[in-house]
Amino acid sequence: MPIFEYQCNDCDRCFEFLVLGNEGPKKCPECAGDKIEKLMSACGFFSKGGSGETLKASASTSGCSGCSATSCSSCGH
Ligand SMILES: [Zn+2]
């Protein structure tokens, strides 16, 4: 089963989502926001109990973690 990492740009919550077919998450499970960004690299800090602050801060220096994708909606890279 393909499980992808997503991050909500509203509350910075990082979460895993089991993708069935081509359907990704429509809403953030935390705040129900729809600014969902697919992450290309696993955000292991979340499963370790951390918040999204660390990844958000470090990734902002050179684009976000989704920049390896063809289109990154979060930072435009
Ligand atoms: Zn959210």
PDB file of the backbone (N, CA, C, O) and the ligand in Angstrom, with CONECT records:
HET     ZN  A 101       1
ATOM      1  N   MET A   1       0.841  -1.201   0.000  1.00  0.00           N
ATOM      2  CA  MET A   1       0.000   0.000   0.000  1.00  0.00           C
ATOM      3  C   MET A   1       0.880   1.258   0.000  1.00  0.00           C
ATOM      4  O   MET A   1       1.779   1.395   0.830  1.00  0.00           O
ATOM      5  N   PRO A   2       0.620   2.147  -0.914  1.00  0.00           N
ATOM      6  CA  PRO A   2       1.423   3.376  -0.953  1.00  0.00           C
ATOM      7  C   PRO A   2       0.996   4.376   0.118  1.00  0.00           C
ATOM      8  O   PRO A   2      -0.110   4.916   0.092  1.00  0.00           O
ATOM      9  N   ILE A   3       1.888   4.598   1.036  1.00  0.00           N
ATOM     10  CA  ILE A   3       1.608   5.602   2.063  1.00  0.00           C
ATOM     11  C   ILE A   3       2.533   6.790   1.825  1.00  0.00           C
ATOM     12  O   ILE A   3       3.756   6.648   1.829  1.00  0.00           O
ATOM     13  N   PHE A   4       1.943   7.949   1.619  1.00  0.00           N
ATOM     14  CA  PHE A   4       2.730   9.140   1.344  1.00  0.00           C
ATOM     15  C   PHE A   4       2.668  10.111   2.518  1.00  0.00           C
ATOM     16  O   PHE A   4       1.755  10.091   3.344  1.00  0.00           O
ATOM     17  N   GLU A   5       3.679  10.952   2.544  1.00  0.00           N
ATOM     18  CA  GLU A   5       3.741  11.965   3.591  1.00  0.00           C
ATOM     19  C   GLU A   5       3.172  13.270   3.052  1.00  0.00           C
ATOM     20  O   GLU A   5       3.469  13.685   1.932  1.00  0.00           O
ATOM     21  N   TYR A   6       2.368  13.888   3.858  1.00  0.00           N
ATOM     22  CA  TYR A   6       1.794  15.181   3.481  1.00  0.00           C
ATOM     23  C   TYR A   6       1.984  16.167   4.617  1.00  0.00           C
ATOM     24  O   TYR A   6       2.144  15.802   5.781  1.00  0.00           O
ATOM     25  N   GLN A   7       1.958  17.429   4.228  1.00  0.00           N
ATOM     26  CA  GLN A   7       2.037  18.457   5.256  1.00  0.00           C
ATOM     27  C   GLN A   7       0.980  19.509   4.984  1.00  0.00           C
ATOM     28  O   GLN A   7       0.745  19.891   3.837  1.00  0.00           O
ATOM     29  N   CYS A   8       0.355  19.964   6.033  1.00  0.00           N
ATOM     30  CA  CYS A   8      -0.657  21.015   5.910  1.00  0.00           C
ATOM     31  C   CYS A   8       0.034  22.360   6.039  1.00  0.00           C
ATOM     32  O   CYS A   8       0.766  22.602   6.999  1.00  0.00           O
ATOM     33  N   ASN A   9      -0.201  23.235   5.066  1.00  0.00           N
ATOM     34  CA  ASN A   9       0.423  24.551   5.116  1.00  0.00           C
ATOM     35  C   ASN A   9      -0.316  25.514   6.033  1.00  0.00           C
ATOM     36  O   ASN A   9       0.141  26.631   6.276  1.00  0.00           O
ATOM     37  N   ASP A  10      -1.424  25.087   6.521  1.00  0.00           N
ATOM     38  CA  ASP A  10      -2.162  25.937   7.460  1.00  0.00           C
ATOM     39  C   ASP A  10      -1.644  25.772   8.880  1.00  0.00           C
ATOM     40  O   ASP A  10      -1.375  26.752   9.575  1.00  0.00           O
ATOM     41  N   CYS A  11      -1.508  24.519   9.301  1.00  0.00           N
ATOM     42  CA  CYS A  11      -1.104  24.284  10.693  1.00  0.00           C
ATOM     43  C   CYS A  11       0.253  23.591  10.767  1.00  0.00           C
ATOM     44  O   CYS A  11       0.732  23.277  11.856  1.00  0.00           O
ATOM     45  N   ASP A  12       0.882  23.348   9.593  1.00  0.00           N
ATOM     46  CA  ASP A  12       2.197  22.714   9.543  1.00  0.00           C
ATOM     47  C   ASP A  12       2.191  21.294  10.073  1.00  0.00           C
ATOM     48  O   ASP A  12       3.245  20.732  10.371  1.00  0.00           O
ATOM     49  N   ARG A  13       1.031  20.725  10.188  1.00  0.00           N
ATOM     50  CA  ARG A  13       0.947  19.353  10.651  1.00  0.00           C
ATOM     51  C   ARG A  13       1.396  18.404   9.545  1.00  0.00           C
ATOM     52  O   ARG A  13       0.965  18.521   8.398  1.00  0.00           O
ATOM     53  N   CYS A  14       2.252  17.483   9.897  1.00  0.00           N
ATOM     54  CA  CYS A  14       2.734  16.493   8.951  1.00  0.00           C
ATOM     55  C   CYS A  14       2.007  15.190   9.244  1.00  0.00           C
ATOM     56  O   CYS A  14       1.875  14.783  10.399  1.00  0.00           O
ATOM     57  N   PHE A  15       1.539  14.544   8.188  1.00  0.00           N
ATOM     58  CA  PHE A  15       0.795  13.317   8.427  1.00  0.00           C
ATOM     59  C   PHE A  15       0.971  12.349   7.274  1.00  0.00           C
ATOM     60  O   PHE A  15       1.273  12.747   6.149  1.00  0.00           O
ATOM     61  N   GLU A  16       0.781  11.086   7.567  1.00  0.00           N
ATOM     62  CA  GLU A  16       0.844  10.065   6.538  1.00  0.00           C
ATOM     63  C   GLU A  16      -0.556   9.799   6.013  1.00  0.00           C
ATOM     64  O   GLU A  16      -1.541   9.886   6.746  1.00  0.00           O
ATOM     65  N   PHE A  17      -0.623   9.474   4.733  1.00  0.00           N
ATOM     66  CA  PHE A  17      -1.921   9.204   4.151  1.00  0.00           C
ATOM     67  C   PHE A  17      -1.830   8.013   3.226  1.00  0.00           C
ATOM     68  O   PHE A  17      -1.006   7.978   2.311  1.00  0.00           O
ATOM     69  N   LEU A  18      -2.668   7.058   3.469  1.00  0.00           N
ATOM     70  CA  LEU A  18      -2.715   5.882   2.609  1.00  0.00           C
ATOM     71  C   LEU A  18      -3.467   6.231   1.335  1.00  0.00           C
ATOM     72  O   LEU A  18      -4.673   6.476   1.357  1.00  0.00           O
ATOM     73  N   VAL A  19      -2.740   6.251   0.225  1.00  0.00           N
ATOM     74  CA  VAL A  19      -3.342   6.671  -1.032  1.00  0.00           C
ATOM     75  C   VAL A  19      -3.951   5.486  -1.763  1.00  0.00           C
ATOM     76  O   VAL A  19      -3.269   4.514  -2.086  1.00  0.00           O
ATOM     77  N   LEU A  20      -5.219   5.587  -2.011  1.00  0.00           N
ATOM     78  CA  LEU A  20      -5.913   4.563  -2.777  1.00  0.00           C
ATOM     79  C   LEU A  20      -6.193   5.119  -4.164  1.00  0.00           C
ATOM     80  O   LEU A  20      -6.884   6.128  -4.299  1.00  0.00           O
ATOM     81  N   GLY A  21      -5.665   4.473  -5.189  1.00  0.00           N
ATOM     82  CA  GLY A  21      -5.792   5.019  -6.531  1.00  0.00           C
ATOM     83  C   GLY A  21      -4.932   6.266  -6.644  1.00  0.00           C
ATOM     84  O   GLY A  21      -3.766   6.255  -6.248  1.00  0.00           O
ATOM     85  N   ASN A  22      -5.487   7.320  -7.170  1.00  0.00           N
ATOM     86  CA  ASN A  22      -4.755   8.573  -7.293  1.00  0.00           C
ATOM     87  C   ASN A  22      -5.281   9.639  -6.340  1.00  0.00           C
ATOM     88  O   ASN A  22      -4.974  10.824  -6.469  1.00  0.00           O
ATOM     89  N   GLU A  23      -6.064   9.193  -5.402  1.00  0.00           N
ATOM     90  CA  GLU A  23      -6.683  10.152  -4.492  1.00  0.00           C
ATOM     91  C   GLU A  23      -5.787  10.453  -3.306  1.00  0.00           C
ATOM     92  O   GLU A  23      -5.445   9.572  -2.518  1.00  0.00           O
ATOM     93  N   GLY A  24      -5.418  11.717  -3.199  1.00  0.00           N
ATOM     94  CA  GLY A  24      -4.670  12.148  -2.032  1.00  0.00           C
ATOM     95  C   GLY A  24      -5.625  12.718  -1.011  1.00  0.00           C
ATOM     96  O   GLY A  24      -6.834  12.761  -1.240  1.00  0.00           O
ATOM     97  N   PRO A  25      -5.100  13.149   0.097  1.00  0.00           N
ATOM     98  CA  PRO A  25      -5.957  13.737   1.130  1.00  0.00           C
ATOM     99  C   PRO A  25      -6.542  15.060   0.663  1.00  0.00           C
ATOM    100  O   PRO A  25      -5.853  15.881   0.057  1.00  0.00           O
ATOM    101  N   LYS A  26      -7.797  15.250   0.947  1.00  0.00           N
ATOM    102  CA  LYS A  26      -8.463  16.490   0.549  1.00  0.00           C
ATOM    103  C   LYS A  26      -8.394  17.532   1.653  1.00  0.00           C
ATOM    104  O   LYS A  26      -8.386  18.737   1.400  1.00  0.00           O
ATOM    105  N   LYS A  27      -8.345  17.045   2.864  1.00  0.00           N
ATOM    106  CA  LYS A  27      -8.326  17.968   3.990  1.00  0.00           C
ATOM    107  C   LYS A  27      -7.307  17.523   5.022  1.00  0.00           C
ATOM    108  O   LYS A  27      -6.976  16.344   5.151  1.00  0.00           O
ATOM    109  N   CYS A  28      -6.832  18.506   5.740  1.00  0.00           N
ATOM    110  CA  CYS A  28      -5.917  18.223   6.833  1.00  0.00           C
ATOM    111  C   CYS A  28      -6.681  17.557   7.967  1.00  0.00           C
ATOM    112  O   CYS A  28      -7.737  18.040   8.373  1.00  0.00           O
ATOM    113  N   PRO A  29      -6.152  16.445   8.482  1.00  0.00           N
ATOM    114  CA  PRO A  29      -6.834  15.754   9.576  1.00  0.00           C
ATOM    115  C   PRO A  29      -6.810  16.563  10.866  1.00  0.00           C
ATOM    116  O   PRO A  29      -7.552  16.287  11.809  1.00  0.00           O
ATOM    117  N   GLU A  30      -5.934  17.572  10.884  1.00  0.00           N
ATOM    118  CA  GLU A  30      -5.799  18.355  12.110  1.00  0.00           C
ATOM    119  C   GLU A  30      -6.719  19.571  12.117  1.00  0.00           C
ATOM    120  O   GLU A  30      -7.450  19.800  13.081  1.00  0.00           O
ATOM    121  N   CYS A  31      -6.678  20.352  11.034  1.00  0.00           N
ATOM    122  CA  CYS A  31      -7.433  21.605  11.034  1.00  0.00           C
ATOM    123  C   CYS A  31      -8.465  21.645   9.910  1.00  0.00           C
ATOM    124  O   CYS A  31      -9.180  22.635   9.757  1.00  0.00           O
ATOM    125  N   ALA A  32      -8.543  20.579   9.130  1.00  0.00           N
ATOM    126  CA  ALA A  32      -9.507  20.481   8.033  1.00  0.00           C
ATOM    127  C   ALA A  32      -9.222  21.483   6.928  1.00  0.00           C
ATOM    128  O   ALA A  32     -10.081  21.757   6.091  1.00  0.00           O
ATOM    129  N   GLY A  33      -8.010  22.027   6.930  1.00  0.00           N
ATOM    130  CA  GLY A  33      -7.621  22.941   5.862  1.00  0.00           C
ATOM    131  C   GLY A  33      -7.328  22.159   4.593  1.00  0.00           C
ATOM    132  O   GLY A  33      -7.082  20.954   4.639  1.00  0.00           O
ATOM    133  N   ASP A  34      -7.354  22.844   3.468  1.00  0.00           N
ATOM    134  CA  ASP A  34      -7.143  22.144   2.201  1.00  0.00           C
ATOM    135  C   ASP A  34      -5.797  22.491   1.550  1.00  0.00           C
ATOM    136  O   ASP A  34      -5.568  22.149   0.390  1.00  0.00           O
ATOM    137  N   LYS A  35      -4.937  23.142   2.262  1.00  0.00           N
ATOM    138  CA  LYS A  35      -3.608  23.464   1.725  1.00  0.00           C
ATOM    139  C   LYS A  35      -2.661  22.307   2.025  1.00  0.00           C
ATOM    140  O   LYS A  35      -1.755  22.411   2.851  1.00  0.00           O
ATOM    141  N   ILE A  36      -2.900  21.214   1.332  1.00  0.00           N
ATOM    142  CA  ILE A  36      -2.130  20.006   1.575  1.00  0.00           C
ATOM    143  C   ILE A  36      -0.973  19.910   0.597  1.00  0.00           C
ATOM    144  O   ILE A  36      -1.155  20.022  -0.615  1.00  0.00           O
ATOM    145  N   GLU A  37       0.188  19.707   1.124  1.00  0.00           N
ATOM    146  CA  GLU A  37       1.384  19.585   0.299  1.00  0.00           C
ATOM    147  C   GLU A  37       1.960  18.189   0.446  1.00  0.00           C
ATOM    148  O   GLU A  37       2.139  17.688   1.556  1.00  0.00           O
ATOM    149  N   LYS A  38       2.247  17.572  -0.687  1.00  0.00           N
ATOM    150  CA  LYS A  38       2.827  16.233  -0.638  1.00  0.00           C
ATOM    151  C   LYS A  38       4.329  16.346  -0.424  1.00  0.00           C
ATOM    152  O   LYS A  38       5.012  17.112  -1.102  1.00  0.00           O
ATOM    153  N   LEU A  39       4.816  15.591   0.504  1.00  0.00           N
ATOM    154  CA  LEU A  39       6.236  15.599   0.798  1.00  0.00           C
ATOM    155  C   LEU A  39       6.910  14.435   0.092  1.00  0.00           C
ATOM    156  O   LEU A  39       6.376  13.327   0.044  1.00  0.00           O
ATOM    157  N   MET A  40       8.097  14.701  -0.458  1.00  0.00           N
ATOM    158  CA  MET A  40       8.807  13.652  -1.172  1.00  0.00           C
ATOM    159  C   MET A  40       9.665  12.826  -0.224  1.00  0.00           C
ATOM    160  O   MET A  40       9.947  11.656  -0.484  1.00  0.00           O
ATOM    161  N   SER A  41      10.068  13.432   0.856  1.00  0.00           N
ATOM    162  CA  SER A  41      10.870  12.705   1.824  1.00  0.00           C
ATOM    163  C   SER A  41      10.060  12.505   3.094  1.00  0.00           C
ATOM    164  O   SER A  41       9.223  13.332   3.455  1.00  0.00           O
ATOM    165  N   ALA A  42      10.318  11.421   3.746  1.00  0.00           N
ATOM    166  CA  ALA A  42       9.554  11.117   4.946  1.00  0.00           C
ATOM    167  C   ALA A  42       9.872  12.105   6.044  1.00  0.00           C
ATOM    168  O   ALA A  42      11.028  12.468   6.263  1.00  0.00           O
ATOM    169  N   CYS A  43       8.841  12.529   6.722  1.00  0.00           N
ATOM    170  CA  CYS A  43       9.051  13.440   7.843  1.00  0.00           C
ATOM    171  C   CYS A  43       9.054  12.619   9.118  1.00  0.00           C
ATOM    172  O   CYS A  43       8.073  12.600   9.862  1.00  0.00           O
ATOM    173  N   GLY A  44      10.141  11.957   9.356  1.00  0.00           N
ATOM    174  CA  GLY A  44      10.222  11.041  10.485  1.00  0.00           C
ATOM    175  C   GLY A  44      10.084  11.715  11.829  1.00  0.00           C
ATOM    176  O   GLY A  44       9.762  11.075  12.829  1.00  0.00           O
ATOM    177  N   PHE A  45      10.334  13.027  11.846  1.00  0.00           N
ATOM    178  CA  PHE A  45      10.236  13.723  13.123  1.00  0.00           C
ATOM    179  C   PHE A  45       8.836  13.661  13.691  1.00  0.00           C
ATOM    180  O   PHE A  45       8.632  13.728  14.904  1.00  0.00           O
ATOM    181  N   PHE A  46       7.869  13.531  12.786  1.00  0.00           N
ATOM    182  CA  PHE A  46       6.495  13.512  13.260  1.00  0.00           C
ATOM    183  C   PHE A  46       6.198  12.208  14.007  1.00  0.00           C
ATOM    184  O   PHE A  46       5.590  12.208  15.078  1.00  0.00           O
ATOM    185  N   SER A  47       6.643  11.101  13.412  1.00  0.00           N
ATOM    186  CA  SER A  47       6.390   9.822  14.051  1.00  0.00           C
ATOM    187  C   SER A  47       7.196   9.689  15.342  1.00  0.00           C
ATOM    188  O   SER A  47       6.889   8.869  16.207  1.00  0.00           O
ATOM    189  N   LYS A  48       8.234  10.519  15.445  1.00  0.00           N
ATOM    190  CA  LYS A  48       9.036  10.498  16.661  1.00  0.00           C
ATOM    191  C   LYS A  48       8.429  11.414  17.731  1.00  0.00           C
ATOM    192  O   LYS A  48       8.932  11.499  18.851  1.00  0.00           O
ATOM    193  N   GLY A  49       7.372  12.076  17.372  1.00  0.00           N
ATOM    194  CA  GLY A  49       6.686  12.877  18.365  1.00  0.00           C
ATOM    195  C   GLY A  49       6.993  14.359  18.292  1.00  0.00           C
ATOM    196  O   GLY A  49       6.492  15.138  19.103  1.00  0.00           O
ATOM    197  N   GLY A  50       7.816  14.761  17.324  1.00  0.00           N
ATOM    198  CA  GLY A  50       8.153  16.175  17.203  1.00  0.00           C
ATOM    199  C   GLY A  50       7.088  16.923  16.440  1.00  0.00           C
ATOM    200  O   GLY A  50       6.137  16.329  15.932  1.00  0.00           O
ATOM    201  N   SER A  51       7.247  18.217  16.362  1.00  0.00           N
ATOM    202  CA  SER A  51       6.336  19.049  15.590  1.00  0.00           C
ATOM    203  C   SER A  51       6.959  19.313  14.226  1.00  0.00           C
ATOM    204  O   SER A  51       8.064  18.851  13.945  1.00  0.00           O
ATOM    205  N   GLY A  52       6.262  20.045  13.391  1.00  0.00           N
ATOM    206  CA  GLY A  52       6.771  20.334  12.057  1.00  0.00           C
ATOM    207  C   GLY A  52       7.719  21.513  12.025  1.00  0.00           C
ATOM    208  O   GLY A  52       8.201  21.887  10.955  1.00  0.00           O
ATOM    209  N   GLU A  53       7.990  22.093  13.146  1.00  0.00           N
ATOM    210  CA  GLU A  53       8.763  23.326  13.174  1.00  0.00           C
ATOM    211  C   GLU A  53      10.196  23.126  12.670  1.00  0.00           C
ATOM    212  O   GLU A  53      10.718  23.965  11.936  1.00  0.00           O
ATOM    213  N   THR A  54      10.821  22.032  13.058  1.00  0.00           N
ATOM    214  CA  THR A  54      12.215  21.823  12.703  1.00  0.00           C
ATOM    215  C   THR A  54      12.395  21.684  11.194  1.00  0.00           C
ATOM    216  O   THR A  54      13.246  22.339  10.591  1.00  0.00           O
ATOM    217  N   LEU A  55      11.583  20.826  10.604  1.00  0.00           N
ATOM    218  CA  LEU A  55      11.698  20.611   9.167  1.00  0.00           C
ATOM    219  C   LEU A  55      11.323  21.876   8.411  1.00  0.00           C
ATOM    220  O   LEU A  55      11.958  22.222   7.415  1.00  0.00           O
ATOM    221  N   LYS A  56      10.312  22.552   8.876  1.00  0.00           N
ATOM    222  CA  LYS A  56       9.838  23.762   8.224  1.00  0.00           C
ATOM    223  C   LYS A  56      10.953  24.802   8.191  1.00  0.00           C
ATOM    224  O   LYS A  56      11.177  25.458   7.174  1.00  0.00           O
ATOM    225  N   ALA A  57      11.636  24.939   9.302  1.00  0.00           N
ATOM    226  CA  ALA A  57      12.672  25.957   9.403  1.00  0.00           C
ATOM    227  C   ALA A  57      13.880  25.609   8.542  1.00  0.00           C
ATOM    228  O   ALA A  57      14.389  26.468   7.821  1.00  0.00           O
ATOM    229  N   SER A  58      14.346  24.369   8.605  1.00  0.00           N
ATOM    230  CA  SER A  58      15.545  23.993   7.873  1.00  0.00           C
ATOM    231  C   SER A  58      15.286  23.932   6.375  1.00  0.00           C
ATOM    232  O   SER A  58      16.165  24.249   5.573  1.00  0.00           O
ATOM    233  N   ALA A  59      14.092  23.528   6.006  1.00  0.00           N
ATOM    234  CA  ALA A  59      13.788  23.367   4.595  1.00  0.00           C
ATOM    235  C   ALA A  59      13.593  24.710   3.914  1.00  0.00           C
ATOM    236  O   ALA A  59      13.787  24.818   2.703  1.00  0.00           O
ATOM    237  N   SER A  60      13.216  25.728   4.659  1.00  0.00           N
ATOM    238  CA  SER A  60      12.918  27.019   4.072  1.00  0.00           C
ATOM    239  C   SER A  60      14.171  27.694   3.539  1.00  0.00           C
ATOM    240  O   SER A  60      14.070  28.620   2.734  1.00  0.00           O
ATOM    241  N   THR A  61      15.342  27.258   3.964  1.00  0.00           N
ATOM    242  CA  THR A  61      16.572  27.897   3.520  1.00  0.00           C
ATOM    243  C   THR A  61      16.850  27.583   2.056  1.00  0.00           C
ATOM    244  O   THR A  61      17.379  28.429   1.336  1.00  0.00           O
ATOM    245  N   SER A  62      16.509  26.401   1.612  1.00  0.00           N
ATOM    246  CA  SER A  62      16.746  26.040   0.218  1.00  0.00           C
ATOM    247  C   SER A  62      15.518  25.365  -0.363  1.00  0.00           C
ATOM    248  O   SER A  62      15.572  24.233  -0.844  1.00  0.00           O
ATOM    249  N   GLY A  63      14.425  26.078  -0.307  1.00  0.00           N
ATOM    250  CA  GLY A  63      13.196  25.484  -0.790  1.00  0.00           C
ATOM    251  C   GLY A  63      12.667  24.498   0.224  1.00  0.00           C
ATOM    252  O   GLY A  63      13.280  24.267   1.266  1.00  0.00           O
ATOM    253  N   CYS A  64      11.559  23.937  -0.079  1.00  0.00           N
ATOM    254  CA  CYS A  64      10.957  23.015   0.869  1.00  0.00           C
ATOM    255  C   CYS A  64      11.284  21.579   0.481  1.00  0.00           C
ATOM    256  O   CYS A  64      11.919  21.333  -0.544  1.00  0.00           O
ATOM    257  N   SER A  65      10.859  20.660   1.283  1.00  0.00           N
ATOM    258  CA  SER A  65      11.177  19.261   1.039  1.00  0.00           C
ATOM    259  C   SER A  65      10.449  18.694  -0.177  1.00  0.00           C
ATOM    260  O   SER A  65      10.751  17.591  -0.632  1.00  0.00           O
ATOM    261  N   GLY A  66       9.501  19.447  -0.691  1.00  0.00           N
ATOM    262  CA  GLY A  66       8.765  18.979  -1.853  1.00  0.00           C
ATOM    263  C   GLY A  66       9.371  19.438  -3.158  1.00  0.00           C
ATOM    264  O   GLY A  66       8.811  19.181  -4.223  1.00  0.00           O
ATOM    265  N   CYS A  67      10.523  20.124  -3.094  1.00  0.00           N
ATOM    266  CA  CYS A  67      11.099  20.726  -4.293  1.00  0.00           C
ATOM    267  C   CYS A  67      11.664  19.732  -5.276  1.00  0.00           C
ATOM    268  O   CYS A  67      11.962  20.103  -6.412  1.00  0.00           O
ATOM    269  N   SER A  68      11.822  18.497  -4.889  1.00  0.00           N
ATOM    270  CA  SER A  68      12.299  17.490  -5.830  1.00  0.00           C
ATOM    271  C   SER A  68      11.180  17.075  -6.791  1.00  0.00           C
ATOM    272  O   SER A  68      11.423  16.412  -7.799  1.00  0.00           O
ATOM    273  N   ALA A  69       9.984  17.468  -6.466  1.00  0.00           N
ATOM    274  CA  ALA A  69       8.868  17.187  -7.345  1.00  0.00           C
ATOM    275  C   ALA A  69       8.865  18.171  -8.503  1.00  0.00           C
ATOM    276  O   ALA A  69       9.553  19.191  -8.459  1.00  0.00           O
ATOM    277  N   THR A  70       8.103  17.871  -9.521  1.00  0.00           N
ATOM    278  CA  THR A  70       8.051  18.750 -10.679  1.00  0.00           C
ATOM    279  C   THR A  70       7.389  20.073 -10.338  1.00  0.00           C
ATOM    280  O   THR A  70       7.729  21.108 -10.912  1.00  0.00           O
ATOM    281  N   SER A  71       6.475  20.045  -9.437  1.00  0.00           N
ATOM    282  CA  SER A  71       5.839  21.277  -9.027  1.00  0.00           C
ATOM    283  C   SER A  71       5.705  21.327  -7.522  1.00  0.00           C
ATOM    284  O   SER A  71       5.141  20.433  -6.891  1.00  0.00           O
ATOM    285  N   CYS A  72       6.239  22.396  -6.967  1.00  0.00           N
ATOM    286  CA  CYS A  72       6.157  22.557  -5.528  1.00  0.00           C
ATOM    287  C   CYS A  72       5.267  23.743  -5.235  1.00  0.00           C
ATOM    288  O   CYS A  72       5.639  24.885  -5.504  1.00  0.00           O
ATOM    289  N   SER A  73       4.140  23.492  -4.707  1.00  0.00           N
ATOM    290  CA  SER A  73       3.180  24.564  -4.474  1.00  0.00           C
ATOM    291  C   SER A  73       3.503  25.394  -3.247  1.00  0.00           C
ATOM    292  O   SER A  73       2.959  26.484  -3.070  1.00  0.00           O
ATOM    293  N   SER A  74       4.365  24.896  -2.420  1.00  0.00           N
ATOM    294  CA  SER A  74       4.614  25.601  -1.171  1.00  0.00           C
ATOM    295  C   SER A  74       5.632  26.705  -1.308  1.00  0.00           C
ATOM    296  O   SER A  74       5.505  27.750  -0.670  1.00  0.00           O
ATOM    297  N   CYS A  75       6.662  26.487  -2.147  1.00  0.00           N
ATOM    298  CA  CYS A  75       7.707  27.509  -2.234  1.00  0.00           C
ATOM    299  C   CYS A  75       7.952  27.941  -3.671  1.00  0.00           C
ATOM    300  O   CYS A  75       8.715  28.883  -3.888  1.00  0.00           O
ATOM    301  N   GLY A  76       7.356  27.312  -4.644  1.00  0.00           N
ATOM    302  CA  GLY A  76       7.501  27.752  -6.018  1.00  0.00           C
ATOM    303  C   GLY A  76       8.757  27.303  -6.714  1.00  0.00           C
ATOM    304  O   GLY A  76       8.973  27.668  -7.870  1.00  0.00           O
ATOM    305  N   HIS A  77       9.589  26.533  -6.065  1.00  0.00           N
ATOM    306  CA  HIS A  77      10.811  26.053  -6.704  1.00  0.00           C
ATOM    307  C   HIS A  77      10.506  24.953  -7.722  1.00  0.00           C
ATOM    308  O   HIS A  77      11.420  24.430  -8.358  1.00  0.00           O
TER     309      HIS A  77
HETATM  310 ZN    ZN A 101      -3.833  21.668   8.995  1.00  0.00          ZN2+
END
